[in-house]
Amino acid sequence: MNARAPLKTIVSGNCWEHVHPDVIHVRDGFAGYSYWMAFTPYPLENDRFENPTIRASHDGINWQRVVGIPDPLVPPPATRDLHNADPELVYDSRYLHLVYATIRNETDEVTFNSMRCKSDLQWNKPEVIHKDVGAVSPTFQIEGDVWHEWFVRFTRLKRNRVSRSELVHRDGPDLASLGDECKCHVDIPGYVAWHVDVLKVENGYEALIAAFPDGCDQTRTRLFHLTSKDGITFRLTSKNPIIKPSLLGWDNRMIYRSSFLKESDRSYRIWYSAASWGHHCGIGLLQGPLDSLNETTAYPHAPVPRYLTRFPSELEGRLRYELRNHLPYRLLSHANLQISAIEGGKIISDSQLTLGTGDRTERGHRPHEITFCIVTMGRIPWLLNTLSSVRKYCTRTYLVKILVEPAWSTELAEILQSPKDVEMITADATVGSGRKILQASVASPFTMMLDDDTYLTPESLDLCMKVLEENHEIGAVGMPQYDLVGNLLSPGGKIFVIHDGVLLFRRPQLDTKADWIEVQCIDGGAMLYRTQLRDEFSFDEHYRMFEDYDASLQILYGGKWRLAIVPKGRVIHDRSWNRKTPEQEKIRHDGFAALYSYQRFRAKWGLRFSFREHILLEVFYPLFTLMGPAGSLARNSMGRLIDYRVERERRRKNKDIPVRQSPSTE
């Protein structure tokens, strides 16, 4: 019998979606608690949050944060190509030790790090104890004066899937002096070992190993129990897993790394982590004999949605898994190539760039404060208006960087005639890749992304700069966008509401006296931000749309900066080119490009849009593209109808919700 729901009491950041628990029991207590747990938050399976976190308990059921221990204890790595994982706790009668892994995503290079504290809970800085490739799930036991370590080392083959693994043992007098490796003998017929927890018992060792069937990937693990007399040769106590995925429960996809304790009556307590097909996870608790594990009685459950609510995301997750794993490899590779061809995006190498006149900051001149970055889609008359607005309304020192396609570079260079405030970069790029190129070349303290059909207005930039200069926690701001006759097109940002894996959008109220309004997404067409933020995010060159959502989520998940819009600022979005759409802009009306970008966004963030938007992007927009001109007409008509009905309903019910505003609000 599986747990009905995850433990509710293991909470960090108002989230109960955690994995990889490790629980120890200190009989005489440590810092006032008998049970200690390390785990990693994993909301929507986002490894940016997978940072070792500590909780303590008096009974192993009700867990609480310990005053004096940072939450999480280990911050995320400084660079986004790394993530933390796999925490393990060890107590040696003086110190509480934490060991965890830091993994490089692309190469599987792994560093095992250790930290420790006494009962005053003052942790030392992390120390490296081991470097490896493909090593995961370290677990430790102390026997007398000898430290024993086990971990799993895996090998990836085609499709980037784990295909082989081995259990490795080391021992030594302390964490820093573990000796040579010894390969353990583990036989789980038909399965590949993935994560392990080992416990010292009176007559040897026992282990819980999460393993997945041959031919599947590591997201289909079950939990097996094994015993060993010497810590090297482990034998199954049963050929069947002691915990396997449920049929319709919160743990219906995988049973992941688990931790266990053996009671004096020879029963067990098992804290197991698991995940669903809808990409939600948690930590459940079972106890009793291995052949009849049951939920503990006083069990506070997390609020897992009912199955019918979860069904769409569960079904989709299962279908994607089956297609990915059962579509022939060559056909899958061909399909990926076809999708890339439809999307048309490509990474721009340095050799493909033709740089302009270089940095305009010369000796004797003040360095520029703002760099305006503009990717032009060949709309040269509108671009000239954008440049005119910058020159007229920017009161700070500035430089304009323009990325232009080779087909338009000669004409634009002849028109501009090498002005000192403009630098041209020539590259064959999309909006996302163009912004990424420009972003990397900025040297000023502030950067403003500006579309080539968007114009500054009097005082708009000064108001935004004032917000950034007076509020150091705000990293980026946006401005409301209006058309040529003064109608509001966009508030410049959105409020994100995430519920059960669905990303919903809310419009902030602009009718306020506040200097700024906090949002979770900023429109990239008029985005002013601190240049140092490029360490937190970059524009994804593979998107044809949704790149603004992606960039904003990168900043938010970094956890360091807030986003805001400045309601008194405004920019003009001139779409009078609409009937003269160039080829690059036509991609925004390509339903297959929209579908590709949406699927990339979903795969990256584990989120989908509202049901209406989801169906439009997955079904109707590609269908309209196949219909040709008739489909374009149908799409435009449907869009206008939806916009009208949404606006009418919003006004009728007054659904603009209040938002956090600046302290100057009266």
C-alpha positions as CSV (number, residue, x, y, z in Angstrom):
1,M,0.0,0.0,0.0
2,N,1.4,3.4,-1.0
3,A,0.9,6.6,0.9
4,R,-2.2,8.5,0.0
5,A,-0.3,11.8,-0.3
6,P,3.1,13.3,0.5
7,L,3.9,14.6,4.0
8,K,2.5,18.1,4.4
9,T,4.8,19.0,7.2
10,I,8.0,19.1,5.0
11,V,7.5,22.5,3.6
12,S,10.0,25.0,2.2
13,G,9.0,28.2,0.4
14,N,5.3,27.3,0.7
15,C,6.1,24.2,-1.4
16,W,5.8,20.5,-0.4
17,E,7.3,19.1,-3.7
18,H,10.6,17.6,-2.4
19,V,12.7,14.6,-3.3
20,H,15.7,12.6,-2.2
21,P,15.1,12.5,1.6
22,D,17.8,11.2,4.0
23,V,16.7,10.7,7.6
24,I,18.9,9.9,10.6
25,H,17.8,9.1,14.2
26,V,20.1,10.4,17.0
27,R,19.0,8.5,20.1
28,D,20.3,11.0,22.6
29,G,19.2,14.0,20.4
30,F,21.2,16.6,18.6
31,A,20.5,20.3,19.1
32,G,17.2,19.4,20.7
33,Y,15.8,17.0,18.1
34,S,15.9,13.3,17.6
35,Y,15.2,13.1,13.9
36,W,17.0,15.0,11.2
37,M,16.2,15.1,7.5
38,A,18.0,16.5,4.4
39,F,16.1,16.8,1.1
40,T,16.0,18.9,-2.0
41,P,13.0,21.0,-3.1
42,Y,12.0,20.1,-6.7
43,P,8.9,22.1,-7.7
44,L,7.8,21.1,-11.2
45,E,11.0,19.1,-11.4
46,N,13.1,22.3,-11.8
47,D,16.7,21.6,-10.7
48,R,17.4,25.3,-10.1
49,F,15.6,24.7,-6.7
50,E,17.2,21.4,-6.0
51,N,19.3,22.7,-3.2
52,P,20.0,20.7,0.1
53,T,17.5,21.8,2.8
54,I,17.4,20.7,6.5
55,R,14.4,19.8,8.7
56,A,14.2,18.4,12.2
57,S,11.5,16.4,14.1
58,H,10.7,14.8,17.5
59,D,8.7,12.0,15.9
60,G,9.8,11.6,12.3
61,I,6.3,12.8,11.1
62,N,6.0,16.4,12.0
63,W,9.0,18.3,10.6
64,Q,9.9,21.9,11.1
65,R,12.5,24.3,10.1
66,V,15.4,24.8,12.6
67,V,16.1,28.4,13.7
68,G,19.7,29.3,12.7
69,I,19.9,27.1,9.7
70,P,19.6,28.9,6.3
71,D,16.8,27.7,4.1
72,P,18.0,26.2,1.9
73,L,21.3,25.4,3.6
74,V,23.1,25.3,0.3
75,P,22.4,28.1,-2.2
76,P,22.1,27.3,-6.0
77,P,25.4,27.3,-7.9
78,A,26.5,30.6,-9.4
79,T,26.2,29.3,-13.0
80,R,23.1,27.8,-14.6
81,D,25.0,24.9,-16.1
82,L,25.4,23.4,-12.6
83,H,22.8,22.2,-10.1
84,N,22.9,20.6,-6.7
85,A,21.4,17.3,-5.8
86,D,21.5,14.1,-3.6
87,P,22.0,15.2,0.0
88,E,23.1,12.7,2.7
89,L,23.3,13.2,6.5
90,V,25.8,11.5,8.8
91,Y,26.2,11.9,12.6
92,D,29.5,10.9,14.2
93,S,28.7,11.8,17.9
94,R,30.2,15.3,17.6
95,Y,29.3,16.7,14.2
96,L,26.3,16.5,11.9
97,H,27.7,16.1,8.4
98,L,26.0,17.0,5.1
99,V,27.3,15.5,1.9
100,Y,25.7,16.6,-1.4
101,A,26.5,16.5,-5.1
102,T,27.0,19.4,-7.6
103,I,26.4,18.2,-11.2
104,R,27.4,19.8,-14.5
105,N,24.3,19.3,-16.7
106,E,26.0,18.8,-20.1
107,T,28.8,16.5,-19.1
108,D,27.6,14.7,-15.9
109,E,30.8,15.8,-14.1
110,V,30.1,15.6,-10.4
111,T,31.6,17.0,-7.3
112,F,30.8,15.6,-3.8
113,N,30.9,18.3,-1.2
114,S,30.7,18.1,2.6
115,M,29.7,20.5,5.3
116,R,29.4,20.0,9.1
117,C,28.3,21.6,12.3
118,K,28.2,21.1,16.0
119,S,25.1,21.5,18.2
120,D,25.4,25.3,17.8
121,L,24.4,24.7,14.1
122,Q,27.2,26.9,12.7
123,W,28.0,25.2,9.4
124,N,31.4,25.4,7.8
125,K,32.0,26.2,4.2
126,P,31.6,23.3,1.7
127,E,34.7,21.2,1.1
128,V,35.3,18.9,-1.9
129,I,35.7,15.3,-1.0
130,H,35.4,13.6,-4.4
131,K,35.2,14.3,-8.1
132,D,33.8,11.9,-10.6
133,V,31.7,11.5,-13.8
134,G,28.3,10.0,-13.6
135,A,28.3,9.5,-9.8
136,V,25.0,10.0,-7.9
137,S,23.4,9.2,-4.6
138,P,26.2,9.1,-2.1
139,T,25.3,7.3,1.2
140,F,27.5,6.8,4.3
141,Q,27.6,4.7,7.4
142,I,30.2,4.8,10.3
143,E,31.4,1.5,11.9
144,G,33.7,2.1,14.8
145,D,36.5,4.4,13.4
146,V,35.8,3.5,9.8
147,W,33.7,5.5,7.4
148,H,31.9,3.6,4.6
149,E,30.7,5.3,1.4
150,W,28.5,3.8,-1.4
151,F,27.4,5.6,-4.5
152,V,26.0,4.7,-8.0
153,R,28.0,5.5,-11.1
154,F,26.1,5.4,-14.4
155,T,26.8,5.4,-18.1
156,R,24.7,7.0,-20.8
157,L,24.3,5.5,-24.2
158,K,22.0,6.6,-27.1
159,R,19.1,8.9,-26.6
160,N,21.1,10.3,-23.6
161,R,19.5,7.5,-21.5
162,V,21.1,5.8,-18.5
163,S,21.8,2.3,-19.7
164,R,24.3,0.8,-17.2
165,S,25.2,1.5,-13.6
166,E,27.4,0.1,-10.8
167,L,27.4,0.4,-7.1
168,V,30.8,1.5,-5.8
169,H,32.2,1.3,-2.2
170,R,35.0,3.2,-0.5
171,D,36.1,3.4,3.1
172,G,38.6,5.3,5.3
173,P,39.2,7.0,8.6
174,D,37.2,10.1,7.7
175,L,35.4,11.8,4.8
176,A,38.6,13.4,3.5
177,S,40.6,10.2,3.5
178,L,38.4,7.6,1.8
179,G,40.4,4.9,0.0
180,D,40.3,3.1,-3.3
181,E,37.1,2.0,-4.9
182,C,35.6,-1.4,-4.8
183,K,32.8,-2.5,-7.2
184,C,29.9,-4.0,-5.3
185,H,27.9,-7.0,-6.5
186,V,24.2,-6.1,-6.9
187,D,21.9,-8.3,-8.8
188,I,18.4,-7.0,-9.5
189,P,17.4,-9.1,-12.6
190,G,15.9,-7.0,-15.3
191,Y,16.6,-3.7,-13.6
192,V,19.3,-0.9,-13.5
193,A,20.2,0.5,-10.1
194,W,19.8,4.3,-9.9
195,H,19.8,5.6,-6.3
196,V,20.7,3.9,-3.0
197,D,20.5,4.3,0.8
198,V,22.5,1.9,3.0
199,L,21.9,1.2,6.7
200,K,24.2,-0.6,9.2
201,V,22.3,-3.2,11.1
202,E,23.3,-5.8,13.8
203,N,24.3,-8.5,11.3
204,G,25.6,-6.5,8.4
205,Y,24.0,-4.0,6.1
206,E,20.7,-3.4,4.4
207,A,20.0,-1.2,1.4
208,L,17.1,0.4,-0.4
209,I,17.8,0.7,-4.1
210,A,15.6,2.6,-6.6
211,A,16.0,0.8,-9.9
212,F,14.3,1.1,-13.3
213,P,13.5,-1.7,-15.8
214,D,15.9,-2.4,-18.6
215,G,14.7,-0.6,-21.7
216,C,13.1,2.3,-19.7
217,D,14.7,5.4,-18.4
218,Q,15.5,6.5,-14.9
219,T,12.0,8.1,-14.5
220,R,10.4,4.7,-14.0
221,T,12.1,3.5,-10.8
222,R,10.7,1.1,-8.2
223,L,12.1,0.5,-4.7
224,F,13.9,-2.8,-3.8
225,H,15.3,-4.0,-0.5
226,L,18.6,-5.8,-0.3
227,T,20.9,-7.2,2.5
228,S,24.6,-7.7,2.7
229,K,27.0,-9.3,5.3
230,D,30.1,-7.4,4.1
231,G,28.8,-4.3,2.4
232,I,30.0,-5.5,-1.0
233,T,27.7,-8.3,-2.1
234,F,24.0,-7.3,-1.8
235,R,21.2,-9.8,-2.3
236,L,17.5,-9.2,-2.9
237,T,15.1,-10.1,-0.1
238,S,12.3,-10.4,-2.7
239,K,12.3,-10.3,-6.5
240,N,9.4,-7.9,-6.3
241,P,9.8,-4.2,-5.4
242,I,8.6,-3.3,-1.9
243,I,7.2,0.0,-3.2
244,K,6.1,0.5,-6.8
245,P,4.2,3.3,-8.6
246,S,0.5,3.4,-7.9
247,L,-2.2,3.3,-10.5
248,L,-3.8,6.7,-10.0
249,G,-2.0,8.2,-7.0
250,W,0.4,11.1,-6.6
251,D,3.3,8.6,-7.0
252,N,2.1,6.9,-10.3
253,R,5.2,7.4,-12.4
254,M,8.3,6.6,-10.2
255,I,9.4,5.7,-6.7
256,Y,12.7,7.6,-6.3
257,R,15.4,7.7,-3.7
258,S,14.2,6.7,-0.3
259,S,15.5,6.6,3.3
260,F,14.8,4.1,6.0
261,L,15.3,3.2,9.7
262,K,14.9,-0.2,11.3
263,E,13.0,-0.2,14.6
264,S,13.7,-2.5,17.6
265,D,10.7,-4.7,16.7
266,R,12.3,-5.3,13.3
267,S,9.7,-3.2,11.5
268,Y,10.7,-0.3,9.2
269,R,10.0,3.3,8.7
270,I,10.5,4.4,5.1
271,W,10.5,8.0,3.8
272,Y,10.2,7.6,0.1
273,S,10.2,10.3,-2.6
274,A,8.1,9.8,-5.7
275,A,6.7,11.6,-8.8
276,S,3.6,11.6,-10.9
277,W,3.1,11.6,-14.7
278,G,2.1,15.3,-14.3
279,H,5.6,16.1,-13.0
280,H,4.7,16.6,-9.4
281,C,6.6,15.0,-6.6
282,G,6.7,14.7,-2.8
283,I,7.9,12.6,0.2
284,G,5.6,9.9,1.6
285,L,6.0,7.8,4.8
286,L,5.2,4.1,5.3
287,Q,6.0,1.8,8.2
288,G,5.7,-1.8,9.2
289,P,7.1,-5.1,8.0
290,L,8.5,-5.0,4.5
291,D,5.8,-7.3,3.2
292,S,3.0,-5.2,4.7
293,L,4.0,-1.6,4.7
294,N,1.2,0.8,5.6
295,E,0.6,4.5,6.1
296,T,1.3,5.8,9.6
297,T,-1.8,6.9,11.4
298,A,-1.2,10.5,12.4
299,Y,-0.2,11.6,8.9
300,P,-0.8,15.2,7.9
301,H,-1.2,15.1,4.1
302,A,-0.2,17.6,1.5
303,P,-3.1,19.1,-0.6
304,V,-2.7,16.9,-3.7
305,P,-5.4,17.7,-6.3
306,R,-8.0,15.0,-7.1
307,Y,-7.2,12.7,-10.0
308,L,-9.8,14.2,-12.4
309,T,-8.1,17.6,-11.9
310,R,-4.7,16.1,-12.6
311,F,-5.9,13.9,-15.5
312,P,-5.0,16.2,-18.4
313,S,-1.4,16.8,-17.3
314,E,-1.0,13.1,-16.2
315,L,-2.3,11.9,-19.6
316,E,0.0,14.2,-21.5
317,G,3.0,13.2,-19.5
318,R,2.4,9.5,-20.1
319,L,1.8,10.1,-23.9
320,R,5.0,12.1,-24.2
321,Y,7.0,9.4,-22.4
322,E,5.6,6.6,-24.6
323,L,6.3,8.5,-27.8
324,R,9.8,9.3,-26.7
325,N,10.7,5.8,-25.6
326,H,8.9,3.7,-28.3
327,L,9.4,5.8,-31.4
328,P,12.3,4.3,-33.4
329,Y,15.5,6.3,-32.7
330,R,16.2,7.2,-36.3
331,L,12.6,8.3,-36.8
332,L,12.8,10.3,-33.6
333,S,16.0,12.0,-34.7
334,H,14.4,12.8,-38.1
335,A,11.4,14.2,-36.4
336,N,13.5,16.5,-34.2
337,L,15.3,17.7,-37.4
338,Q,12.0,18.4,-39.0
339,I,10.9,20.4,-36.0
340,S,14.1,22.4,-36.1
341,A,13.7,23.1,-39.8
342,I,10.1,24.4,-39.1
343,E,11.4,26.6,-36.3
344,G,14.3,27.8,-38.3
345,G,16.4,29.1,-35.4
346,K,20.1,28.4,-35.1
347,I,22.9,29.3,-32.8
348,I,25.1,32.1,-34.1
349,S,28.8,31.5,-33.8
350,D,31.4,34.2,-33.5
351,S,32.5,33.6,-37.1
352,Q,29.1,34.5,-38.3
353,L,29.2,37.9,-36.8
354,T,30.3,41.1,-38.5
355,L,31.0,43.7,-35.9
356,G,30.5,47.4,-36.4
357,T,32.7,50.2,-35.3
358,G,33.3,48.9,-31.8
359,D,33.0,50.5,-28.4
360,R,32.1,54.2,-28.7
361,T,33.5,55.1,-25.3
362,E,36.6,57.0,-26.1
363,R,39.2,58.7,-23.8
364,G,37.9,62.1,-22.9
365,H,34.2,61.1,-23.2
366,R,31.9,60.0,-20.4
367,P,31.2,56.3,-20.5
368,H,27.6,55.6,-21.5
369,E,25.1,54.7,-18.8
370,I,22.5,52.9,-21.0
371,T,22.9,50.6,-24.0
372,F,19.9,50.3,-26.2
373,C,19.7,46.9,-27.9
374,I,17.5,46.7,-31.0
375,V,17.0,43.7,-33.3
376,T,15.6,45.0,-36.6
377,M,13.4,42.9,-38.9
378,G,14.0,45.1,-41.9
379,R,11.5,47.7,-40.8
380,I,13.9,50.5,-41.5
381,P,11.5,53.5,-41.6
382,W,10.1,52.4,-38.2
383,L,13.6,51.8,-36.9
384,L,14.6,55.4,-37.8
385,N,11.6,56.7,-35.7
386,T,12.8,54.5,-32.8
387,L,16.3,56.0,-33.1
388,S,14.8,59.5,-33.2
389,S,12.9,58.9,-30.0
390,V,16.0,57.7,-28.2
391,R,18.0,60.8,-29.3
392,K,15.1,63.1,-28.3
393,Y,14.0,61.6,-25.0
394,C,17.0,59.9,-23.5
395,T,18.7,62.3,-21.0
396,R,21.5,59.9,-20.0
397,T,24.6,59.0,-21.9
398,Y,23.9,56.1,-24.2
399,L,25.0,53.8,-27.0
400,V,22.6,52.1,-29.5
401,K,23.5,48.6,-30.7
402,I,21.5,47.4,-33.7
403,L,21.5,43.8,-34.9
404,V,20.6,43.7,-38.6
405,E,20.3,40.9,-41.1
406,P,22.9,40.9,-43.9
407,A,20.2,41.6,-46.5
408,W,19.4,45.0,-44.9
409,S,22.9,45.9,-43.5
410,T,24.1,47.8,-46.6
411,E,20.9,49.9,-46.9
412,L,20.9,50.7,-43.2
413,A,24.6,51.6,-43.1
414,E,24.1,54.0,-46.0
415,I,21.1,55.7,-44.2
416,L,22.8,55.9,-40.8
417,Q,26.2,57.0,-42.2
418,S,28.1,55.7,-39.1
419,P,26.8,58.0,-36.4
420,K,28.8,58.0,-33.2
421,D,25.9,56.9,-31.0
422,V,25.1,53.8,-33.1
423,E,26.9,50.5,-33.5
424,M,25.8,47.9,-36.0
425,I,26.1,44.2,-35.7
426,T,25.3,42.1,-38.8
427,A,24.1,38.5,-38.3
428,D,21.4,36.1,-39.6
429,A,19.4,35.8,-36.4
430,T,16.0,35.5,-34.8
431,V,14.7,37.9,-32.2
432,G,15.8,35.5,-29.4
433,S,19.3,34.9,-30.8
434,G,19.7,38.6,-31.8
435,R,18.9,39.8,-28.3
436,K,21.3,37.2,-26.9
437,I,24.1,38.5,-29.1
438,L,23.4,42.1,-28.2
439,Q,23.1,41.3,-24.5
440,A,26.5,39.7,-24.3
441,S,28.2,42.8,-25.9
442,V,26.9,45.4,-23.5
443,A,29.4,47.3,-21.2
444,S,27.2,49.9,-19.6
445,P,25.5,49.6,-16.2
446,F,22.0,49.5,-17.7
447,T,20.6,47.7,-20.8
448,M,17.4,48.4,-22.6
449,M,15.9,46.0,-25.0
450,L,13.8,47.9,-27.5
451,D,11.9,46.7,-30.5
452,D,12.5,48.4,-33.9
453,D,8.8,49.7,-33.9
454,T,8.7,51.0,-30.3
455,Y,9.3,54.6,-29.4
456,L,10.2,56.4,-26.2
457,T,8.0,59.2,-24.9
458,P,9.0,62.3,-22.7
459,E,10.2,61.3,-19.2
460,S,9.4,57.6,-19.7
461,L,13.0,56.5,-19.4
462,D,13.8,58.9,-16.5
463,L,10.9,57.4,-14.5
464,C,12.2,53.9,-15.1
465,M,15.7,54.8,-14.2
466,K,14.5,56.5,-11.0
467,V,12.8,53.2,-9.9
468,L,15.9,51.2,-10.5
469,E,18.2,53.7,-8.8
470,E,15.9,54.0,-5.7
471,N,15.0,50.3,-5.4
472,H,18.0,48.1,-5.4
473,E,16.1,44.9,-5.2
474,I,14.4,45.5,-8.5
475,G,16.4,44.2,-11.4
476,A,14.3,45.0,-14.4
477,V,11.3,47.3,-15.3
478,G,8.9,47.5,-18.2
479,M,6.5,50.2,-19.4
480,P,2.9,50.2,-20.7
481,Q,2.7,50.1,-24.5
482,Y,0.2,52.3,-26.4
483,D,-0.8,52.6,-30.0
484,L,-0.4,55.8,-32.1
485,V,-3.8,57.1,-31.0
486,G,-3.3,56.4,-27.3
487,N,-5.1,53.1,-26.8
488,L,-3.5,50.7,-24.3
489,L,-2.0,47.7,-26.1
490,S,-0.2,46.1,-23.2
491,P,0.6,47.0,-19.5
492,G,4.2,46.1,-20.2
493,G,4.2,43.1,-17.9
494,K,2.1,40.3,-16.5
495,I,1.3,38.7,-13.1
496,F,2.0,35.0,-13.2
497,V,-0.2,32.6,-11.2
498,I,1.0,29.0,-11.2
499,H,-1.6,26.4,-10.1
500,D,-1.1,22.6,-10.6
501,G,1.4,23.0,-13.4
502,V,-0.8,25.6,-15.3
503,L,0.7,29.1,-15.9
504,L,-2.1,31.7,-15.8
505,F,-1.7,35.4,-16.7
506,R,-3.3,38.4,-15.0
507,R,-3.1,42.0,-16.1
508,P,-1.9,44.5,-13.4
509,Q,-3.9,47.6,-12.7
510,L,-2.4,50.8,-14.1
511,D,-4.8,53.1,-12.4
512,T,-2.6,53.7,-9.4
513,K,-0.5,56.4,-7.9
514,A,2.4,54.0,-7.2
515,D,5.7,54.6,-8.8
516,W,6.0,50.9,-9.7
517,I,4.0,47.7,-9.6
518,E,5.5,44.3,-9.0
519,V,5.0,41.7,-11.8
520,Q,6.4,38.3,-12.7
521,C,6.9,38.9,-16.5
522,I,8.1,41.9,-18.5
523,D,7.6,42.5,-22.2
524,G,11.0,42.2,-23.9
525,G,10.1,44.8,-26.5
526,A,10.7,47.6,-23.9
527,M,12.7,46.2,-21.0
528,L,15.2,48.2,-19.0
529,Y,17.4,46.2,-16.7
530,R,20.6,46.2,-14.8
531,T,23.3,44.7,-17.0
532,Q,24.5,42.5,-14.2
533,L,21.2,40.5,-14.6
534,R,22.7,38.8,-17.6
535,D,24.4,36.5,-15.1
536,E,20.9,35.4,-14.2
537,F,19.3,35.0,-17.6
538,S,19.8,35.0,-21.3
539,F,17.5,35.1,-24.2
540,D,16.9,31.7,-25.7
541,E,17.8,31.7,-29.4
542,H,15.5,28.7,-30.2
543,Y,12.3,30.5,-29.4
544,R,10.2,32.3,-32.0
545,M,7.8,33.5,-29.3
546,F,7.5,33.2,-25.5
547,E,11.1,34.3,-25.1
548,D,9.9,37.0,-22.7
549,Y,8.2,34.4,-20.5
550,D,11.3,32.3,-20.5
551,A,13.6,35.2,-19.6
552,S,11.4,36.4,-16.8
553,L,11.1,32.9,-15.3
554,Q,14.9,32.6,-15.3
555,I,15.2,35.9,-13.3
556,L,12.4,34.9,-10.9
557,Y,13.8,31.4,-10.3
558,G,17.2,32.9,-9.6
559,G,15.6,34.3,-6.5
560,K,17.7,37.5,-6.3
561,W,15.7,40.1,-8.1
562,R,12.2,41.5,-8.4
563,L,10.5,42.7,-11.6
564,A,8.2,45.7,-12.0
565,I,6.4,47.9,-14.4
566,V,6.3,51.7,-14.2
567,P,2.7,52.8,-14.9
568,K,3.5,56.4,-15.5
569,G,6.1,55.6,-18.1
570,R,4.9,54.7,-21.6
571,V,6.2,53.7,-25.0
572,I,4.5,53.9,-28.4
573,H,4.2,50.5,-30.2
574,D,3.7,51.5,-33.9
575,R,2.3,48.5,-35.8
576,S,1.4,50.5,-38.9
577,W,3.7,48.1,-40.8
578,N,1.2,45.3,-40.2
579,R,0.1,45.0,-43.9
580,K,3.7,45.1,-45.0
581,T,5.0,42.2,-42.9
582,P,8.5,41.1,-43.8
583,E,9.5,37.5,-44.0
584,Q,11.0,37.4,-40.5
585,E,7.8,38.7,-38.9
586,K,5.6,36.2,-40.7
587,I,7.0,33.4,-38.5
588,R,4.8,34.8,-35.7
589,H,1.8,33.8,-37.7
590,D,3.2,30.3,-38.3
591,G,1.3,27.8,-36.2
592,F,4.0,25.2,-36.4
593,A,6.6,27.7,-35.1
594,A,4.2,28.6,-32.3
595,L,3.7,25.0,-31.5
596,Y,7.5,24.3,-31.4
597,S,8.1,27.3,-29.1
598,Y,5.3,26.3,-26.8
599,Q,6.5,22.7,-26.6
600,R,10.1,23.9,-25.9
601,F,8.7,26.2,-23.2
602,R,6.8,23.3,-21.6
603,A,9.7,20.9,-21.7
604,K,12.0,23.5,-20.1
605,W,9.7,24.7,-17.3
606,G,7.1,21.9,-16.9
607,L,4.3,24.4,-17.3
608,R,1.4,24.7,-19.7
609,F,-0.9,27.6,-20.4
610,S,-4.6,27.8,-19.7
611,F,-6.8,25.2,-21.4
612,R,-8.0,27.7,-24.1
613,E,-4.5,28.8,-25.0
614,H,-3.2,25.2,-24.8
615,I,-5.8,24.0,-27.4
616,L,-5.2,27.0,-29.7
617,L,-1.4,26.4,-29.7
618,E,-1.5,22.6,-29.9
619,V,-4.4,22.2,-32.4
620,F,-5.9,25.2,-34.0
621,Y,-2.9,27.4,-34.9
622,P,-1.1,24.6,-36.8
623,L,-4.4,23.7,-38.5
624,F,-4.9,27.3,-39.6
625,T,-1.3,27.4,-41.0
626,L,-2.1,24.3,-43.1
627,M,-5.3,26.1,-44.4
628,G,-3.2,28.9,-45.9
629,P,-4.8,32.3,-46.5
630,A,-8.2,31.0,-45.3
631,G,-6.5,29.8,-42.1
632,S,-4.9,33.2,-41.5
633,L,-8.3,34.9,-41.9
634,A,-9.9,32.4,-39.5
635,R,-7.0,32.9,-37.0
636,N,-7.3,36.7,-37.0
637,S,-11.1,36.5,-36.7
638,M,-10.9,34.1,-33.8
639,G,-8.2,36.2,-32.1
640,R,-10.3,39.3,-32.3
641,L,-13.4,37.5,-31.0
642,I,-11.4,36.0,-28.1
643,D,-9.8,39.4,-27.2
644,Y,-13.2,41.1,-27.3
645,R,-14.9,38.5,-25.1
646,V,-12.1,38.4,-22.6
647,E,-12.0,42.2,-22.3
648,R,-15.8,42.4,-22.0
649,E,-15.8,39.7,-19.3
650,R,-13.0,41.4,-17.5
651,R,-14.7,44.7,-17.5
652,R,-18.0,43.2,-16.4
653,K,-16.6,41.3,-13.5
654,N,-13.8,43.8,-12.7
655,K,-11.3,41.1,-12.5
656,D,-8.2,43.3,-12.4
657,I,-6.7,42.1,-9.2
658,P,-4.8,44.3,-6.7
659,V,-1.0,43.9,-6.7
660,R,1.9,44.8,-4.5
661,Q,2.8,48.4,-5.0
662,S,5.7,50.6,-4.0
663,P,5.9,52.2,-0.6
664,S,4.9,55.6,-2.1
665,T,1.4,54.4,-2.7
666,E,-1.1,56.6,-1.0
